[in-house]
């Protein structure tokens, strides 16, 4: 698939992997639209990259998602790439009861419901384009979970399954479905959990994820597994259990 002259919408595009994707796609002469909940972060990106278009949107909210779809397709009718990148990561200990689950942001809504709903909204629009794509950012933890973040890992496993099914459903259309599978990435998303794990390894830079994403699009590599995530994706069940025990042995 071509990596230039696209019109690309990136959810969660103001920080972390989303910001790295924003930068690399701008370098490839694309029109880039980013959305996020924090207006100040969006404006910060726009000050650095004046050509970026921004929209405040909380993808956890179905009404916000509908409004984003109507705004994006109305203002940018040529939009042909949707990148479902927005995500949150929480530590939840179910042995302590329900409080940690119900207090705080909803990982299921942001990490899974939003990509499913946005895909459903945009697919008819994308099918009208000569070349189009949906790109879902999952995680190596969707293949082997880290038990201190059970809901996060489950949403990424679900997103992997959804991407696989959606790719098959759309195989006879012009809409390609990519899945980006990062390992641990040095972003603010992982820093709290990394401290809890007493982990010194910071993860790969978000720029490495963006570069691999671009290369995967060119090669039409529909599951773009990066770094250690490549190994997690290819594990047999027995190997996965061994890795699981090593990752979670102190829990």
Beta strands, then each sheet from edge to edge (+ up, - down):
strand 1: 7-11
strand 2: 31-36
strand 3: 53-56
strand 4: 81-84
strand 5: 132-137
strand 6: 175-181
strand 7: 223-225
sheet 1: 3+ 2+ 1+ 4+ 5+ 6+ 7+
end
